[in-house]
Amino acid sequence: MNFSKDFLWGSASSAAQIEGAWNEDGKCPSIWDVAGKHIKNNETFEVACDHYHRYKEDVALMKELGLKSYRFSVSWCRVMPEKGKVNQKGLDFYRNLIRELKEAGIEPLVTLYHWDTPVWVEKEGGWKTSKIIDYYLEYVKAVVEALSGDVKYWMTFNEPQVFIMCAYVMGSFAPFKHRIFTFKKHIKNMLLAHGKAVQLIRRIAKVAPQIGIAMAATTYIPSDETEANIELARQRSFESSVGQGSNSLYMDPIVLGKAPKMMKGVLSAEDLKIISAPIDFVGINVYQPSNPMFKDSGYTCEKKTSMGWVIDGRCLYWTARHYYERYHLPIMVTENGMANSDAVGADGKVHDAKRADFIDEFLTNLKRAADEGIPVIGYQYWSIMDNIEWCAGYTPRFGLIHIDYTTQKRTIKQSGYHYAEIIKTNGEKL
Ligand code: GCO
């Protein structure tokens, strides 16, 4: 077996990280627009890659790369800049972007929430209050009504683990809060918002939808492939306190309709029924294995990204396998990629051989999963272009396309051309 004939070879982005135009055409500020000193070097989301104005050029570059799909997020702040008010101009941007993608033969994959909560929603309590569920659903309704004639793939949320733990427990992501005592409420609100959104999309979408969620999926690589160690890695990934805090905490309620230990007494049977509204696929965002975050496991600096993340492509195979074995749903790799200090060379090219190797290593592992019969439906490289990496600012470059932030000039990196070749052969080239 190989990658399926209609495999979604693509790349990903998120609204806040690339669009810029932070206060144009009626958009309200998001919690990231007001992050101020929390962003490295006082950088801001104001202009980013100016994709809002340059989307046509960007889609033309995606077409040049031969992408079959493009995962992006819709900005809640553009669509509902005030309580109860739908902003048609905000929706127009996405209508135009989707038209451009369709004309280029690229399937749009839409994320409904990629962390950019409107400031007005946060002021009312953000994920701490159940009011946010209705606000979110109102926003989702507006988006689905406007775009679902041309969109089949929907993701309700991006990485709930991160926007709840980092934003509201550790306080390291916007809105930079420490709510150690109430964060279970945040999780419950998010899970209910997800389940209700799934039901809503299913009910009102014009084209039969494929609905999923993009998880910060990270699991353990077994130390060797004996049965005992495979089982140990599986247990650590879902049953250890770490696995329970990341993977099963969200996925068990969503897919299995079961409350993990930590949420016992917080989620009622009725809640779980809503939360487990059937979805069609699971999105996995995979960057590095869980193992080395805890114990020194001997990775050298050559096998790390410029952000210090470990490079070990086996984590993609194991995450796909672990998720499939537990949840039995088709898998879409919704993010995978690496930060590197890329620059345009004297010859006008960006020589990022390390990223081309990274892509080969990870895709070879994904191919193993596909070969073994795991239904893998797509791979979205993170990211289509360099962008603002949240609090780390513009220094880490993840893109297939280099951005010169002074001129906004786009240059396809060598890894982009390399990926294009892989796409052309549907992975045969690996
Ligand atoms: C995330 C987000 C992306 C990041 C990417 C690299 O996983 O944090 O989905 O917005 O930019 O993952 O860190």
Residues whose N, C-alpha, C, O or C-beta is under 5 A from the ligand:
A	BS01	GCO	S14
